[in-house]
Amino acid sequence: MLQIILDLCLESCYNISMNENDIYYLFFLVMSVHLAYTLGKQFGIQTTIDYLEKEGILEFDDSEK
């Protein structure tokens, strides 16, 4: 009885199937999000360090230890 109810629910609720376009879209979406995160992180860190150095909050020594 439980198996019949589960089968009916799975058939009627959702029909999950991915075609090629969905796979390509998902791949493109993941790559776009990764690229945006990487570039945003790099740009954000550079901008923050430049700002803190300009304001005098952060100072760098050019000498090596």
C-alpha positions in Angstrom: 0.0 0.0 0.0 2.8 2.4 0.9 4.6 1.7 -2.3 1.6 2.5 -4.4 1.1 5.8 -2.6 4.8 6.7 -3.1 4.7 5.8 -6.7 1.6 7.9 -7.3 3.1 10.9 -5.5 6.4 10.7 -7.4 4.7 10.4 -10.7 2.2 13.2 -10.1 4.2 15.7 -8.1 7.4 16.2 -10.1 8.8 15.0 -13.3 12.4 15.7 -12.9 14.4 15.2 -16.0 17.2 17.3 -17.4 17.8 17.7 -21.1 21.0 18.9 -22.7 20.0 22.5 -22.6 19.4 22.4 -18.8 22.8 20.8 -18.3 24.6 23.4 -20.4 22.7 26.2 -18.6 23.6 24.7 -15.2 27.3 24.4 -16.3 27.3 28.0 -17.6 25.7 29.3 -14.4 28.2 27.5 -12.1 31.1 28.8 -14.2 29.7 32.4 -14.2 29.2 32.4 -10.5 32.7 31.1 -9.8 34.2 33.7 -12.1 32.2 36.5 -10.5 33.2 35.4 -7.0 36.9 35.1 -7.9 37.1 38.5 -9.6 34.9 40.2 -7.0 37.1 38.8 -4.2 40.3 39.9 -5.9 39.0 43.4 -6.7 37.5 43.8 -3.3 40.7 42.9 -1.4 42.9 45.1 -3.6 40.5 48.1 -3.2 40.3 47.6 0.5 44.1 47.4 1.0 44.6 50.5 -1.2 42.0 52.4 0.8 43.4 51.4 4.2 46.9 52.3 3.0 45.7 55.7 1.7 43.9 56.5 4.9 47.1 55.6 7.0 45.4 52.8 8.9 47.6 50.2 7.3 51.3 50.5 6.6 53.6 48.2 4.7 57.4 47.8 5.2 59.4 47.2 2.1 62.2 45.6 4.0 62.4 41.8 4.2 63.0 40.1 7.5 
